[in-house]
Amino acid sequence: MKTVIYPGSFDPVTYGHLDIMRRALALFPKVIVAVAKNSAKTPLFDPIERAGLITRSIKEAALEHKRLRVEIFDDLLVDYLSRTKAKVIIRGLRFISDFEYEFQMALMNRRLMKDIDTLYLMPEERFIYLSSSIVKEIARYGRDTRKFVPDCVANALASKHAP
């Protein structure tokens, strides 16, 4: 069975992320959504909260949750792939500006582990502008985020920014 890894910080998960998961499921029998503990970032949600929000969002979005697994990892992505025996990384691309960074990461990952491939998927056009950072900024100012994230995420964001 071909398992692929969709890594990210998912702080928080958005409809764009869910769209990439849906697209990955159309291509592969099993997708692991790997929540990164990124020491370079200061996330709003801790990894356990993010994994829980992803799991609930998958159910809210009616994705094939039996073919999706959510895990947390805190080491190099290539080491995580080695442990899971996966050979393909799924990454979402929104703009050309994303590609430069993603291309650099794909080349580095391949340098560290030669038999890894990175597959780039673009979200539906209506999600192309979405980013977790923008959604968090909207929530920080008390605005409703339900157009951008599932209800469980919108509620969690509102709770984090409640006065």
DSSP file with accessible surface (Angstrom, degrees, kcal/mol):
  #  RESIDUE AA STRUCTURE BP1 BP2  ACC     N-H-->O    O-->H-N    N-H-->O    O-->H-N    TCO  KAPPA ALPHA  PHI   PSI    X-CA   Y-CA   Z-CA
    1    1 A M              0   0  179      0, 0.0     2,-0.7     0, 0.0    27,-0.0   0.000 360.0 360.0 360.0 131.7    0.0    0.0    0.0
    2    2 A K        -     0   0  106     84,-0.1    28,-1.1    85,-0.0     2,-0.4  -0.741 360.0-171.8 -86.5 112.2    1.4    3.4   -1.0
    3    3 A T  E     -a   30   0A  27     -2,-0.7    84,-0.7    82,-0.2    85,-0.6  -0.891   1.3-166.0-105.0 135.6    1.3    5.8    2.0
    4    4 A V  E     -ab  31  88A   0     26,-2.1    28,-2.9    -2,-0.4     2,-0.5  -0.856  13.7-132.4-118.4 157.1    2.1    9.5    1.5
    5    5 A I  E     -ab  32  89A   0     83,-2.4    85,-3.3    -2,-0.3    28,-0.2  -0.931  10.9-168.3-111.9 129.2    2.9   12.1    4.1
    6    6 A Y  E     -a   33   0A  10     26,-3.3    28,-1.7    -2,-0.5     2,-0.2  -0.876  23.9-172.7-112.4  92.9    1.3   15.5    4.1
    7    7 A P  E     +a   34   0A   7      0, 0.0     2,-0.3     0, 0.0    28,-0.2  -0.519  19.5 121.0 -89.0 156.2    3.5   17.5    6.6
    8    8 A G  E     -a   35   0A  15     26,-1.9    28,-2.7    -2,-0.2    -2,-0.0  -0.938  65.5-103.3 172.3 174.1    2.9   20.9    8.0
    9    9 A S        -     0   0   26     -2,-0.3     4,-0.1    26,-0.2    -1,-0.1   0.797  39.5-164.7 -86.4 -30.8    2.3   23.0   11.1
   10   10 A F    >   -     0   0    3      1,-0.2     3,-0.6     2,-0.2    44,-0.1   0.907  10.5-176.2  49.0  51.7   -1.4   23.3   10.4
   11   11 A D  T 3  S-     0   0    5      1,-0.5    33,-0.2    33,-0.0    -1,-0.2  -0.665  84.2  -5.6-115.5  76.3   -1.7   26.1   12.9
   12   12 A P  T 3  S-     0   0    1      0, 0.0    -1,-0.5     0, 0.0    -2,-0.2   0.614  92.5-122.1 -99.9 174.9   -4.7   26.0   12.3
   13   13 A V    <   -     0   0    1     -3,-0.6     2,-0.2    37,-0.2   118,-0.1  -0.425  35.1-165.6 -67.4 141.4   -5.9   23.7    9.6
   14   14 A T     >  -     0   0    3    135,-0.1     4,-2.1    -2,-0.1   135,-0.2  -0.742  38.5 -97.8-121.9 173.6   -7.9   25.6    6.9
   15   15 A Y  H  > S+     0   0   68    133,-2.5     4,-2.1    -2,-0.2     5,-0.1   0.821 123.9  59.9 -62.0 -28.9  -10.2   24.6    4.1
   16   16 A G  H  > S+     0   0   10    132,-0.4     4,-2.0     2,-0.2    -1,-0.2   0.924 104.7  47.7 -64.2 -44.0   -7.2   24.9    1.8
   17   17 A H  H  > S+     0   0   36      1,-0.2     4,-2.3     2,-0.2    -2,-0.2   0.923 111.4  50.9 -60.9 -44.7   -5.4   22.1    3.8
   18   18 A L  H  X S+     0   0    2     -4,-2.1     4,-2.4     1,-0.2    -1,-0.2   0.870 107.2  54.0 -63.2 -34.6   -8.5   20.0    3.7
   19   19 A D  H  X S+     0   0    3     -4,-2.1     4,-2.4     2,-0.2    -1,-0.2   0.909 107.6  50.1 -65.6 -40.3   -8.7   20.4   -0.1
   20   20 A I  H  X S+     0   0    4     -4,-2.0     4,-2.7     2,-0.2    -2,-0.2   0.913 109.9  51.5 -63.8 -40.7   -5.1   19.2   -0.4
   21   21 A M  H  X S+     0   0    0     -4,-2.3     4,-2.4     2,-0.2    -2,-0.2   0.933 109.3  50.3 -60.2 -44.3   -6.0   16.2    1.7
   22   22 A R  H  X S+     0   0  105     -4,-2.4     4,-1.2     1,-0.2    -2,-0.2   0.924 112.1  47.3 -60.2 -43.5   -9.0   15.5   -0.5
   23   23 A R  H  X S+     0   0   88     -4,-2.4     4,-0.7     1,-0.2     3,-0.2   0.896 110.6  51.6 -66.4 -40.1   -6.8   15.7   -3.6
   24   24 A A  H >X S+     0   0    0     -4,-2.7     4,-2.3     1,-0.2     3,-1.1   0.902 106.6  54.4 -64.4 -39.4   -4.2   13.4   -2.1
   25   25 A L  H 3< S+     0   0    8     -4,-2.4    -1,-0.2     1,-0.3    -2,-0.2   0.793 101.7  59.0 -64.7 -27.6   -6.8   10.8   -1.3
   26   26 A A  H 3< S+     0   0   87     -4,-1.2    -1,-0.3    -3,-0.2    -2,-0.2   0.732 116.7  33.7 -71.3 -19.5   -7.9   10.8   -4.9
   27   27 A L  H << S+     0   0  104     -3,-1.1    -2,-0.2    -4,-0.7    -1,-0.2   0.701 120.8  39.3-106.6 -26.4   -4.3    9.8   -5.8
   28   28 A F     <  -     0   0   33     -4,-2.3    -1,-0.2    -5,-0.1     3,-0.1  -0.949  66.6-133.4-132.2 150.1   -3.2    7.6   -3.0
   29   29 A P  S    S+     0   0   56      0, 0.0     2,-0.4     0, 0.0   -26,-0.1   0.762  93.1  26.5 -73.9 -24.0   -4.8    4.9   -0.8
   30   30 A K  E     -a    3   0A  56    -28,-1.1   -26,-2.1    -6,-0.1     2,-0.4  -0.992  62.4-170.9-145.1 134.3   -3.4    6.3    2.5
   31   31 A V  E     -ac   4  68A   0     36,-2.6    38,-2.2    -2,-0.4     2,-0.6  -0.989   8.6-157.5-126.4 127.3   -2.4    9.8    3.6
   32   32 A I  E     -ac   5  69A   1    -28,-2.9   -26,-3.3    -2,-0.4     2,-0.8  -0.928   9.8-150.8-101.9 120.5   -0.7   10.6    6.9
   33   33 A V  E     -ac   6  70A   0     36,-3.3    38,-2.4    -2,-0.6     2,-0.7  -0.849  18.3-158.5 -89.4 110.5   -1.2   14.2    8.0
   34   34 A A  E     -ac   7  71A   0    -28,-1.7   -26,-1.9    -2,-0.8     2,-0.6  -0.848   4.8-151.8-102.8 111.6    2.0   14.9    9.9
   35   35 A V  E     -ac   8  72A   0     36,-3.4    38,-2.5    -2,-0.7     2,-0.3  -0.711  17.5-142.7 -85.1 119.0    1.8   17.7   12.4
   36   36 A A  E     - c   0  73A  19    -28,-2.7     2,-1.1    -2,-0.6    38,-0.2  -0.624  10.9-143.5 -86.9 138.1    5.2   19.3   12.8
   37   37 A K        -     0   0  106     36,-1.8     2,-0.8    -2,-0.3   -28,-0.1  -0.827  30.7-167.4 -91.3  90.1    6.6   20.5   16.1
   38   38 A N    >   -     0   0   67     -2,-1.1     3,-1.3     1,-0.2    36,-0.0  -0.747  17.4-167.3 -90.6 111.1    8.4   23.4   14.5
   39   39 A S  T 3  S+     0   0  127     -2,-0.8    -1,-0.2     1,-0.3    35,-0.0   0.690  85.5  64.2 -70.9 -15.9   10.8   25.0   16.9
   40   40 A A  T 3  S+     0   0   89     -3,-0.1     2,-0.3     2,-0.0    -1,-0.3   0.633 100.5  60.4 -81.4 -13.8   11.3   28.0   14.6
   41   41 A K  S <  S-     0   0  114     -3,-1.3     0, 0.0   -32,-0.0     0, 0.0  -0.799  72.3-139.9-113.1 156.5    7.7   29.0   14.9
   42   42 A T        -     0   0  139     -2,-0.3    -3,-0.1     0, 0.0     2,-0.0  -0.875  32.8-156.2-111.6  94.7    5.6   30.1   17.9
   43   43 A P        -     0   0   50      0, 0.0     3,-0.1     0, 0.0    -6,-0.0  -0.325  21.1-140.7 -74.9 155.5    2.3   28.3   17.2
   44   44 A L  S    S+     0   0   50    -33,-0.2     2,-0.4     1,-0.1   -33,-0.0   0.863  93.3  42.7 -75.1 -39.6   -1.1   29.4   18.6
   45   45 A F  S    S-     0   0    4      2,-0.0    -1,-0.1     1,-0.0     0, 0.0  -0.874  88.3-122.1-109.6 142.0   -2.1   25.8   19.2
   46   46 A D     >  -     0   0   74     -2,-0.4     4,-2.6     1,-0.1     5,-0.2  -0.305  37.8 -98.4 -75.3 166.3    0.1   23.1   20.7
   47   47 A P  H  > S+     0   0   25      0, 0.0     4,-2.6     0, 0.0     5,-0.2   0.863 123.6  51.6 -57.0 -37.5    0.7   20.0   18.5
   48   48 A I  H  > S+     0   0  129      2,-0.2     4,-2.4     1,-0.2     5,-0.2   0.923 111.3  47.7 -66.9 -40.5   -1.9   17.9   20.4
   49   49 A E  H  > S+     0   0   69      2,-0.2     4,-2.7     1,-0.2    -1,-0.2   0.928 112.6  49.4 -63.7 -44.4   -4.5   20.6   19.9
   50   50 A R  H  X S+     0   0    6     -4,-2.6     4,-2.4     2,-0.2    -2,-0.2   0.922 110.9  49.1 -61.8 -44.0   -3.6   20.9   16.2
   51   51 A A  H  X S+     0   0   15     -4,-2.6     4,-2.5    -5,-0.2    -1,-0.2   0.915 112.3  49.2 -62.5 -41.3   -3.8   17.2   15.7
   52   52 A G  H  X S+     0   0   23     -4,-2.4     4,-2.6     1,-0.2     5,-0.2   0.910 110.4  49.6 -64.2 -41.5   -7.2   17.1   17.4
   53   53 A L  H  X S+     0   0    4     -4,-2.7     4,-2.5     2,-0.2    -1,-0.2   0.885 111.0  50.1 -65.3 -37.3   -8.5   20.0   15.3
   54   54 A I  H  X S+     0   0    0     -4,-2.4     4,-2.7     2,-0.2    -2,-0.2   0.947 110.6  49.5 -64.7 -46.4   -7.4   18.2   12.1
   55   55 A T  H  X S+     0   0   54     -4,-2.5     4,-1.7     1,-0.2    -2,-0.2   0.933 114.8  43.8 -59.8 -45.6   -9.1   15.0   13.2
   56   56 A R  H  X S+     0   0  128     -4,-2.6     4,-2.6     1,-0.2    -1,-0.2   0.892 113.0  52.6 -66.8 -37.8  -12.4   16.8   13.9
   57   57 A S  H  X S+     0   0    0     -4,-2.5     4,-2.6     2,-0.2    -2,-0.2   0.880 104.8  55.1 -65.8 -38.2  -12.1   18.9   10.7
   58   58 A I  H  <>S+     0   0    5     -4,-2.7     5,-2.3     2,-0.2     4,-0.2   0.921 111.5  44.8 -59.5 -43.1  -11.6   15.7    8.6
   59   59 A K  H ><5S+     0   0  127     -4,-1.7     3,-1.3    -5,-0.2    -2,-0.2   0.922 112.5  50.7 -68.2 -43.2  -14.9   14.4   10.1
   60   60 A E  H 3<5S+     0   0   93     -4,-2.6    -2,-0.2     1,-0.3    -1,-0.2   0.874 111.3  48.9 -60.7 -36.8  -16.7   17.7    9.6
   61   61 A A  T 3<5S-     0   0   28     -4,-2.6    -1,-0.3    -5,-0.2    -2,-0.2   0.460 109.9-126.7 -82.6  -2.1  -15.5   17.8    6.0
   62   62 A A  T < 5 +     0   0   85     -3,-1.3    -3,-0.2    -4,-0.2     2,-0.1   0.845  50.0 163.6  57.9  37.5  -16.7   14.2    5.5
   63   63 A L      < -     0   0   12     -5,-2.3     2,-2.4    -6,-0.2    -1,-0.2  -0.482  57.7 -89.3 -78.3 159.6  -13.3   13.1    4.2
   64   64 A E    >   -     0   0  110      1,-0.2     3,-2.1    -2,-0.1     4,-0.4  -0.426  51.6-179.8 -70.3  81.2  -12.6    9.4    4.0
   65   65 A H  G >  S+     0   0   95     -2,-2.4     3,-0.7     1,-0.3    -1,-0.2   0.708  71.6  67.5 -65.0 -17.9  -11.1    9.4    7.6
   66   66 A K  G 3  S+     0   0  192      1,-0.2    -1,-0.3    -3,-0.1    -2,-0.1   0.750 105.1  43.9 -72.2 -20.8  -10.3    5.7    7.4
   67   67 A R  G <  S+     0   0   62     -3,-2.1   -36,-2.6   -37,-0.1     2,-0.4   0.414 106.6  74.4-100.2  -1.6   -7.7    6.5    4.8
   68   68 A L  E <   -c   31   0A  16     -3,-0.7     2,-0.4    -4,-0.4   -36,-0.2  -0.927  58.2-175.1-112.7 136.9   -6.4    9.5    6.7
   69   69 A R  E     -c   32   0A  90    -38,-2.2   -36,-3.3    -2,-0.4     2,-0.5  -0.993  13.1-148.8-129.8 139.9   -4.2    9.3    9.8
   70   70 A V  E     +c   33   0A  32     -2,-0.4     2,-0.3   -38,-0.2   -36,-0.2  -0.936  25.4 165.6-110.4 126.8   -3.1   12.3   11.9
   71   71 A E  E     -c   34   0A  55    -38,-2.4   -36,-3.4    -2,-0.5     2,-0.4  -0.928  29.1-131.7-135.1 161.5    0.3   12.0   13.7
   72   72 A I  E     -c   35   0A  60     -2,-0.3     2,-0.3   -38,-0.2   -36,-0.2  -0.918  24.0-178.2-113.2 138.1    2.7   14.4   15.4
   73   73 A F  E     -c   36   0A  16    -38,-2.5   -36,-1.8    -2,-0.4     4,-0.1  -0.977  18.1-174.5-135.0 154.0    6.4   14.4   14.7
   74   74 A D        +     0   0  109     -2,-0.3     2,-0.2   -38,-0.2   -38,-0.1   0.045  62.0  67.7-136.8  28.8    9.3   16.4   16.1
   75   75 A D  S    S-     0   0   55      1,-0.1   -38,-0.1     2,-0.0     2,-0.1  -0.607  98.2 -46.9-129.6-168.3   12.4   15.4   14.1
   76   76 A L     >  -     0   0  100     -2,-0.2     4,-2.1     1,-0.1     3,-0.5  -0.400  50.7-124.8 -63.5 143.0   13.6   15.9   10.5
   77   77 A L  H  > S+     0   0   26      1,-0.2     4,-2.9     2,-0.2     5,-0.2   0.886 110.8  55.6 -57.3 -40.2   10.9   15.0    7.9
   78   78 A V  H  > S+     0   0    6      1,-0.2     4,-2.1     2,-0.2    -1,-0.2   0.870 106.7  50.4 -64.1 -34.4   13.2   12.5    6.2
   79   79 A D  H  > S+     0   0   78     -3,-0.5     4,-2.0     2,-0.2    -1,-0.2   0.904 110.7  49.4 -68.4 -38.7   13.7   10.7    9.5
   80   80 A Y  H  X S+     0   0    4     -4,-2.1     4,-2.0     2,-0.2     6,-0.2   0.928 110.6  50.1 -63.8 -44.3    9.9   10.6   10.0
   81   81 A L  H  X>S+     0   0    0     -4,-2.9     5,-1.2     1,-0.2     4,-1.2   0.905 108.0  54.0 -60.7 -40.5    9.5    9.3    6.4
   82   82 A S  H  <5S+     0   0   58     -4,-2.1     3,-0.4     1,-0.2    -1,-0.2   0.922 109.1  48.1 -60.0 -43.7   12.1    6.6    7.1
   83   83 A R  H  <5S+     0   0  134     -4,-2.0    -1,-0.2     1,-0.2    -2,-0.2   0.866 116.8  42.0 -65.0 -37.2   10.1    5.4   10.2
   84   84 A T  H  <5S-     0   0   33     -4,-2.0    -1,-0.2    -5,-0.1    -2,-0.2   0.538 104.5-128.8 -88.2  -7.9    6.8    5.3    8.3
   85   85 A K  T  <5 +     0   0  165     -4,-1.2     2,-0.2    -3,-0.4    -3,-0.2   0.646  57.8 147.7  67.2  17.3    8.4    3.8    5.2
   86   86 A A      < -     0   0    3     -5,-1.2    -1,-0.2    -6,-0.2   -82,-0.1  -0.540  31.7-174.4 -81.9 150.9    6.7    6.5    3.1
   87   87 A K        +     0   0   80    -84,-0.7    30,-2.7    -2,-0.2     2,-0.4   0.401  61.2  70.2-122.8  -3.5    8.5    7.7   -0.1
   88   88 A V  E     -bd   4 117A  13    -85,-0.6   -83,-2.4    28,-0.2     2,-0.5  -0.975  57.5-160.5-127.3 132.5    6.3   10.6   -1.2
   89   89 A I  E     -bd   5 118A   1     28,-2.8    30,-3.4    -2,-0.4     2,-0.5  -0.919  11.6-149.5-106.5 131.4    5.7   14.0    0.4
   90   90 A I  E     + d   0 119A   0    -85,-3.3     2,-0.4    -2,-0.5    30,-0.2  -0.874  19.9 177.0 -99.3 132.2    2.6   16.0   -0.4
   91   91 A R  E     - d   0 120A  55     28,-2.4    30,-2.8    -2,-0.5     2,-0.4  -0.994  23.9-130.8-134.6 143.4    2.9   19.7   -0.4
   92   92 A G  E     - d   0 121A  23     -2,-0.4     2,-0.4    28,-0.2    30,-0.2  -0.738  17.7-162.4 -92.1 139.5    0.4   22.4   -1.2
   93   93 A L        +     0   0   25     28,-2.1     3,-0.1    -2,-0.4    -2,-0.0  -0.992  19.5 164.1-121.9 129.2    1.3   25.2   -3.5
   94   94 A R        +     0   0   80     -2,-0.4     2,-0.3     1,-0.3    -1,-0.1   0.778  66.7  10.7-106.1 -46.5   -0.7   28.4   -3.7
   95   95 A F  S >> S-     0   0   99      1,-0.1     3,-1.1    34,-0.0     4,-0.9  -0.874  75.6-105.2-132.0 165.7    1.5   30.9   -5.5
   96   96 A I  H >> S+     0   0  153     -2,-0.3     4,-1.0     1,-0.3     3,-0.8   0.876 118.3  64.8 -59.6 -34.0    4.8   31.0   -7.4
   97   97 A S  H 3> S+     0   0   89      1,-0.3     4,-0.8     2,-0.2    -1,-0.3   0.832  97.9  54.9 -61.1 -30.1    6.4   32.5   -4.3
   98   98 A D  H <> S+     0   0   31     -3,-1.1     4,-2.3     1,-0.2    -1,-0.3   0.841  98.0  65.7 -66.6 -33.7    5.6   29.3   -2.4
   99   99 A F  H <X S+     0   0   85     -4,-0.9     4,-3.4    -3,-0.8     5,-0.3   0.879  92.1  57.8 -62.8 -41.0    7.5   27.3   -5.0
  100  100 A E  H  X S+     0   0  155     -4,-1.0     4,-2.0     1,-0.2    -1,-0.2   0.944 113.3  39.3 -57.3 -48.6   11.0   28.7   -4.4
  101  101 A Y  H  X S+     0   0  127     -4,-0.8     4,-2.4     2,-0.2    -1,-0.2   0.934 117.8  48.8 -65.5 -46.5   10.9   27.6   -0.7
  102  102 A E  H  X S+     0   0   17     -4,-2.3     4,-2.5     1,-0.2    -2,-0.2   0.882 110.2  51.4 -63.3 -38.7    9.2   24.3   -1.4
  103  103 A F  H  X S+     0   0   99     -4,-3.4     4,-2.5     2,-0.2     5,-0.2   0.928 109.7  49.9 -64.1 -43.7   11.7   23.5   -4.2
  104  104 A Q  H  X S+     0   0  128     -4,-2.0     4,-2.2    -5,-0.3    -2,-0.2   0.922 112.4  47.5 -60.0 -45.3   14.6   24.2   -1.9
  105  105 A M  H  X S+     0   0   65     -4,-2.4     4,-2.9     2,-0.2     5,-0.2   0.913 110.5  51.8 -64.5 -41.2   13.1   21.9    0.8
  106  106 A A  H  X S+     0   0   14     -4,-2.5     4,-2.4     1,-0.2    -2,-0.2   0.918 110.8  48.0 -62.7 -42.0   12.4   19.1   -1.8
  107  107 A L  H  X S+     0   0   84     -4,-2.5     4,-2.1     2,-0.2    -1,-0.2   0.911 112.8  48.2 -66.1 -40.1   16.0   19.2   -3.0
  108  108 A M  H  X S+     0   0  103     -4,-2.2     4,-2.2    -5,-0.2    -2,-0.2   0.933 111.3  50.1 -66.0 -43.8   17.3   19.1    0.5
  109  109 A N  H  X S+     0   0   15     -4,-2.9     4,-2.1     1,-0.2    -2,-0.2   0.922 111.6  48.5 -60.0 -41.9   15.1   16.2    1.5
  110  110 A R  H  < S+     0   0  112     -4,-2.4    -1,-0.2     1,-0.2    -2,-0.2   0.864 108.8  53.7 -67.8 -33.3   16.2   14.3   -1.6
  111  111 A R  H  < S+     0   0  213     -4,-2.1     3,-0.3     1,-0.2    -1,-0.2   0.894 113.3  43.2 -65.8 -37.7   19.8   15.1   -0.7
  112  112 A L  H  < S+     0   0   96     -4,-2.2     2,-0.3     1,-0.3    -2,-0.2   0.783 134.7  16.4 -77.4 -29.2   19.3   13.6    2.7
  113  113 A M  S >< S-     0   0   34     -4,-2.1     3,-1.4    -5,-0.2    -1,-0.3  -0.821  72.5-159.6-148.0 100.4   17.3   10.6    1.4
  114  114 A K  T 3  S+     0   0  181     -2,-0.3    -4,-0.1    -3,-0.3    -1,-0.1   0.688  83.6  59.0 -63.3 -22.7   17.6   10.0   -2.3
  115  115 A D  T 3  S+     0   0   79      2,-0.0     2,-0.4   -27,-0.0    -1,-0.3   0.177  80.5 109.3 -98.1  24.1   14.5    7.9   -2.9
  116  116 A I    <   -     0   0    2     -3,-1.4     2,-0.4    -6,-0.1   -28,-0.2  -0.785  47.6-165.3 -97.6 138.7   12.0   10.6   -1.7
  117  117 A D  E     -d   88   0A  90    -30,-2.7   -28,-2.8    -2,-0.4     2,-0.5  -0.933   9.2-146.9-119.2 148.4    9.7   12.4   -4.1
  118  118 A T  E     -d   89   0A  28     -2,-0.4     2,-0.5   -30,-0.2   -28,-0.2  -0.966   9.7-162.0-115.2 128.0    7.7   15.5   -3.4
  119  119 A L  E     -d   90   0A  57    -30,-3.4   -28,-2.4    -2,-0.5     2,-0.5  -0.947   8.2-149.9-111.5 124.4    4.4   16.0   -5.1
  120  120 A Y  E     -d   91   0A  58     -2,-0.5     2,-0.4   -30,-0.2   -28,-0.2  -0.824  13.4-173.2 -97.9 130.6    2.9   19.5   -5.3
  121  121 A L  E     -d   92   0A  22    -30,-2.8   -28,-2.1    -2,-0.5  -101,-0.1  -0.962  14.0-143.5-121.8 139.6   -0.9   19.9   -5.3
  122  122 A M        -     0   0  130     -2,-0.4   -28,-0.1   -30,-0.2     3,-0.1  -0.851  19.9-126.9-100.9 137.0   -2.7   23.1   -5.8
  123  123 A P        -     0   0   10      0, 0.0     5,-0.1     0, 0.0  -107,-0.1  -0.295  42.7 -75.2 -73.6 166.0   -5.9   23.8   -3.9
  124  124 A E    >   -     0   0   62      1,-0.1     3,-2.5  -108,-0.1     4,-0.5  -0.252  50.4-108.3 -54.1 148.4   -9.1   24.8   -5.5
  125  125 A E  G >  S+     0   0  157      1,-0.3     3,-1.3     2,-0.2     4,-0.4   0.830 117.2  63.4 -54.9 -35.3   -9.0   28.5   -6.7
  126  126 A R  G 3  S+     0   0  150      1,-0.3    -1,-0.3     2,-0.1     3,-0.1   0.654 109.5  41.0 -68.3 -10.7  -11.4   29.5   -3.9
  127  127 A F  G X  S+     0   0   17     -3,-2.5     3,-1.5     1,-0.1    -1,-0.3   0.392  83.9 101.7-110.9   1.4   -8.9   28.5   -1.3
  128  128 A I  T <  S+     0   0   45     -3,-1.3    -2,-0.1    -4,-0.5    -1,-0.1   0.809  82.8  47.8 -62.3 -29.8   -5.7   29.8   -3.0
  129  129 A Y  T 3  S+     0   0  113     -4,-0.4    -1,-0.3    -3,-0.1     2,-0.2   0.578  88.4 111.3 -87.5  -9.9   -5.5   32.9   -0.8
  130  130 A L    <   +     0   0    7     -3,-1.5     2,-0.3     4,-0.1  -116,-0.1  -0.423  35.4 162.8 -72.5 137.3   -5.9   31.1    2.5
  131  131 A S     >  -     0   0   20     -2,-0.2     4,-2.2     1,-0.1     5,-0.2  -0.984  45.8-123.1-145.7 151.4   -3.1   30.7    4.9
  132  132 A S  H  > S+     0   0   17     -2,-0.3     4,-2.6     1,-0.2     5,-0.2   0.884 112.5  56.6 -59.2 -38.2   -3.1   29.8    8.6
  133  133 A S  H  > S+     0   0   83      2,-0.2     4,-2.0     1,-0.2    -1,-0.2   0.918 107.9  45.9 -61.4 -44.3   -1.4   33.1    9.4
  134  134 A I  H  > S+     0   0   85      2,-0.2     4,-2.4     1,-0.2    -1,-0.2   0.920 112.1  51.4 -66.6 -41.3   -4.1   35.2    7.8
  135  135 A V  H  X S+     0   0    0     -4,-2.2     4,-2.5     1,-0.2    -2,-0.2   0.923 109.7  49.9 -62.4 -42.8   -6.8   33.2    9.5
  136  136 A K  H  X S+     0   0   48     -4,-2.6     4,-2.4     1,-0.2    -1,-0.2   0.896 109.7  51.7 -62.5 -38.8   -5.1   33.7   12.9
  137  137 A E  H  X S+     0   0   86     -4,-2.0     4,-1.2     2,-0.2    -2,-0.2   0.922 109.5  49.1 -64.4 -42.6   -4.9   37.5   12.2
  138  138 A I  H ><>S+     0   0   44     -4,-2.4     5,-2.0     1,-0.2     3,-0.5   0.936 113.3  47.2 -61.1 -44.8   -8.6   37.7   11.3
  139  139 A A  H ><5S+     0   0    6     -4,-2.5     3,-2.3     1,-0.2    -2,-0.2   0.874 103.5  62.2 -65.2 -36.9   -9.4   35.8   14.5
  140  140 A R  H 3<5S+     0   0  127     -4,-2.4    -1,-0.2     1,-0.3    -2,-0.2   0.828 103.1  50.7 -60.1 -30.0   -7.1   38.0   16.6
  141  141 A Y  T <<5S-     0   0  154     -4,-1.2    -1,-0.3    -3,-0.5    -2,-0.2   0.230 123.1-106.2 -94.0  14.3   -9.3   41.0   15.7
  142  142 A G  T < 5S+     0   0   67     -3,-2.3     2,-0.2     1,-0.2    -3,-0.2   0.611  71.2 143.5  78.6  12.1  -12.5   39.2   16.7
  143  143 A R      < -     0   0  182     -5,-2.0    -1,-0.2     1,-0.1     2,-0.2  -0.563  57.9 -99.7 -86.7 153.9  -13.8   38.5   13.2
  144  144 A D        -     0   0  102     -2,-0.2     3,-0.2     1,-0.1    -1,-0.1  -0.497  30.4-171.7 -72.5 133.7  -15.6   35.3   12.3
  145  145 A T    >>  +     0   0    4     -2,-0.2     3,-2.4     1,-0.1     4,-1.5   0.289  51.7 111.6-109.1   8.5  -13.4   32.8   10.5
  146  146 A R  T 34 S+     0   0   92      1,-0.3    -1,-0.1     2,-0.2     5,-0.1   0.689  71.7  62.1 -63.2 -17.4  -16.0   30.2    9.5
  147  147 A K  T 34 S+     0   0  171     -3,-0.2    -1,-0.3     1,-0.1    -2,-0.1   0.681 115.4  33.1 -74.9 -17.1  -15.6   31.1    5.8
  148  148 A F  T <4 S+     0   0   32     -3,-2.4  -133,-2.5     1,-0.2  -132,-0.4   0.625 122.9  29.3-114.8 -22.3  -12.0   29.9    6.0
  149  149 A V  S  < S-     0   0    0     -4,-1.5    -1,-0.2  -135,-0.2  -135,-0.1  -0.950  87.1 -88.8-140.1 156.9  -12.0   27.0    8.5
  150  150 A P    >>  -     0   0    2      0, 0.0     4,-2.5     0, 0.0     3,-0.6  -0.209  47.7-102.3 -61.7 161.1  -14.3   24.3    9.8
  151  151 A D  H 3> S+     0   0   79      1,-0.2     4,-2.8     2,-0.2     5,-0.2   0.866 120.6  56.2 -54.2 -42.7  -16.6   25.2   12.8
  152  152 A C  H 3> S+     0   0   15      1,-0.2     4,-1.8     2,-0.2    -1,-0.2   0.887 111.2  44.5 -62.1 -34.9  -14.5   23.3   15.3
  153  153 A V  H <> S+     0   0    0     -3,-0.6     4,-2.9     2,-0.2     5,-0.2   0.921 111.4  52.4 -74.1 -42.8  -11.4   25.4   14.3
  154  154 A A  H  X S+     0   0    3     -4,-2.5     4,-2.5     1,-0.2    -2,-0.2   0.914 111.3  48.1 -58.3 -42.9  -13.4   28.7   14.3
  155  155 A N  H  X S+     0   0   77     -4,-2.8     4,-2.3     2,-0.2    -1,-0.2   0.904 111.4  49.6 -64.9 -42.3  -14.6   27.9   17.8
  156  156 A A  H  X S+     0   0   21     -4,-1.8     4,-2.1    -5,-0.2    -2,-0.2   0.906 111.6  49.1 -64.6 -40.3  -11.1   27.1   19.0
  157  157 A L  H  X S+     0   0    0     -4,-2.9     4,-1.5     2,-0.2    -2,-0.2   0.926 110.4  50.3 -64.0 -44.1   -9.8   30.3   17.5
  158  158 A A  H  < S+     0   0   60     -4,-2.5     4,-0.3    -5,-0.2    -2,-0.2   0.898 109.9  51.4 -61.9 -39.3  -12.5   32.4   19.1
  159  159 A S  H >< S+     0   0   92     -4,-2.3     3,-0.9     1,-0.2    -1,-0.2   0.893 107.7  52.0 -64.3 -39.7  -11.7   30.7   22.5
  160  160 A K  H 3< S+     0   0   84     -4,-2.1    -1,-0.2     1,-0.2    -2,-0.2   0.808 117.4  38.8 -66.4 -29.5   -8.0   31.6   22.1
  161  161 A H  T 3< S+     0   0   57     -4,-1.5    -1,-0.2    -3,-0.2    -2,-0.2   0.233  83.6 129.2-108.3  14.1   -8.9   35.2   21.5
  162  162 A A    <         0   0   63     -3,-0.9    -3,-0.1    -4,-0.3   -22,-0.0  -0.418 360.0 360.0 -68.5 142.4  -11.7   35.6   23.9
  163  163 A P              0   0  180      0, 0.0    -1,-0.1     0, 0.0    -2,-0.0  -0.156 360.0 360.0 -66.6 360.0  -11.3   38.7   26.2
